[in-house]
Amino acid sequence: MTAQMIALCICGHHAGFHDCISEDGSSGLLRFLEQEDNALYSEAERYFLSEIACKQELDRLFHLACDEVAHLPAELKKSTFYMGMLTRLLLSILVDADRWNTACFEYGYDPFETTSEPDWAKLTQTFDTFCDKHFTGTDRLSGIRSAISDACAEKALSSHGIFRLTVPTGGGKTLSSLRYALLHAQLNHQRRIFYIIPFNTILDQNARDIRNALGDYHSVLEHHSNVVLERESDATDFYQEEQDYKRLTERWDSDIILTSMVQFMNALYSGKNTDARRLHRLTNAVLIFDEIQALPKHCKSLFELGIQFLSHFFHCTIVLCTATQPQLAVEAKELMPNVDQLYQNLQRVHFFPEITPLKTCEEASRALSRLVREKRAVLMITNTKAAAWNIFDFARQILEDSGYCRTQTPPGLTDEQIQEMACSAGDNEILCVHLSTLMCPAHRLEMLRWVRIWSAAKKRILCVSTALIEAGINVSFPVVVRSLTGLPSIIQAAGRCNRNMEAERGEVYIWQMTPDDEKLPASLQEIRDGQQISGELMERYAESPDRLGEREAIASYFKEAYKKNKRHFNYPWKGTTLKEVLSGNTDWKEAALLHNTAPWGKMLLHQGFRSAGKEFQVIDQQTRSVIVPYGKGKALMEEMQRALPMKEKIRLLRQIQTYSVNLFEGVYQRLVKENGLRKLDDMEIMVLNEQYYSMDGGVQTKPQEMEFMLL
């Protein structure tokens, strides 16, 4: 076993693991090992044995390694999956050491120079000072949030393990979990704290909150696609900053790291060594998973096995945070002492299920317009981009025809300028906002800024969005309308209603659109299933619909949803599953035996590592990124077309990421046919022509009139 683990790592340290057994029964690992020696290898071997370690020393080290494997925990050795994960962990250490040593040689660094350990006690003191200064409210909500934080601090004194933090939306999970992590890492001598989050919109927000709470602590790393590095005094300084950022993200060599679920799962399962390199940094760490209900169903089993591996064998603490706790197959202790009472205390909305009769987009728009006139500010969330746009377009026209004047939202205004506009806005003036992933991140963040400032001034707002707004985004409306979907999404949407208890209760309406007006393709079958289960729960709680927000209803929902989706949990693939291919790989072994093509009798690990690594994806990434002409993005595009040094272009490329939109292939090809895309000079960067980007809707597949774009 020791020999095979070492061979896998050495053979795979450049291009990733080979298959022990492939689908056709062959073995990429054995094929690689059977390659004939060449002169370069013989020369390297002679040098190594004479200058580094002799054969006797290698034998001694190998026998020590065998002894380590022999004394591994029995639970680990009994699991082929865990032994495969342990081998990947060794690969991670080897790849990181190899690449770091090379980088240090190139730049003249000392590879053995160590960074100082984090002073968790000092950071806890900084955090407490921040909380004492900024959270001194005496209102009911402040008291509830304070109690949640105190409970987290008390439970932080336990040893490592797997825990749940079940807190209703708006309960202050981010800072409460940070308090827990700081105290817990200090007590258990853990090296890092990770925040692992499913959506980049929440990553931006949480990173800002954490930096503020820790006094801009120098070792907080954001690792996601929306990160923008600010320009230093000149391009050379920026280039160095870029290199430092690349080094930190490739190594996760920081004390506190905010990253995505995609990056976390890739570290465990992706076939790329750049991803595998980070795995060993997850050991001896506190891992906070926010909005864990958003875990893709096909990754459920692999996620469960991954966190158990890290917790049971590598001194990790796992915290699963959400208001809608899924039923994961892990033994986890709850951090909150009385969750049911907490849900009672944080009830801030009334639910109004109105799923019959079904509504067309036009009917929904008229009803939405009436709510805006009566309640002043309304958010509607739909299941599809098309429905969101159509309802927004109808509703704003109805409001304008009724005599309301729409607020213009030019990009680039300061908070003070927007506040001044809000204060001077008359009762007939309305902020109309549409949000979807067809808008670039910079555009969406700008619109959310307008919403927050307009909301604080208690002015009229119409906001229609896809589900991107419903998890973790800190906005509050007196009324929220949710198109029928799974109960967890409905509850998350309700978290955008009366979020800070501005009123006794907010109002959450649940409408169902006609199939023609909110078309759900086959890829959204999970939403259809969720609609059915939610509809059944609404019938069950017809006499007391507010119970939809309680834990009993949430547990019932997940019980039924898991029955429908159980076949997806192990990542189905090619008649087997990725879980099986990364475990005993029985199906491929049997196929190989049947065809008598199994030269792997002496091997104890049979995983199809390389095949599984190529297949593994957390989300469907079959999209193409294009740069859009929004706000500062236009100026950046013009600047990139100038003759600039490569260092300067690298700086611009990172900045321009927040002005990009990922398009599915069908939309991309339609734009190509319409001549809506062009290449940015000789670079492999596609840019959207200006007339195909709307200030309301984002990317369009038909050119817009310029007058419309300037509204």
Protein Blocks (a to p, Z undefined) as FASTA:
>chain_A
ZZmmmmmmmmmmmnopadfbdfkopafklmmmmpccdfklmmmmmmmmmmmocfklmmmm
mmmmmmmmmmgcfklmmpmklmmmmmmmmmmmmmmmmmmmmmmmmnopafkbccddddfk
lmmmmmmmmmmmmmmcfbfklmmmmmmmmmmmmmmmpccddddddddehklmmmmmmmmm
mmmmmmnopabdcdddfbfklmmmmmmmmmmmnoopakbccddfkbccdddfblklmmmm
mmmmmmmmmnopafbdcddfklmmmmmmpmbfklmmmmmmmgoiacddehkllpcfklmm
mmmmmmmmmmmmnopacddddfbdcdddbddddfbfblmlmmmmmpcbdcdddfbccddf
klmmmmmmmmmmmnopacdddfbfklmmmmmmmmmmmmmmnopacddddehiafklmmmm
mmmpcfkbccdddddfkbcfklmmmmmmmmmmmmmnopacdddddfklmgopacddfbdc
dddddfklmmmmmmmgoklopafbdcdddddddfklmccdfklmmmmmmmmmmmmmmmmm
mmmmmlmmpmklmmmmmmmmmmmmmmmmnopaehiafklmmmnommmmmmmmmnopackl
mpmbfcdfklmmmmpcfbdcbbcdddddehjlmmmmmmmmpccdfklmmmmmmmmmmmcc
cddfklmmmmmmnopaccehjbccdcddfklccfklopafbdcdfklmmZZ
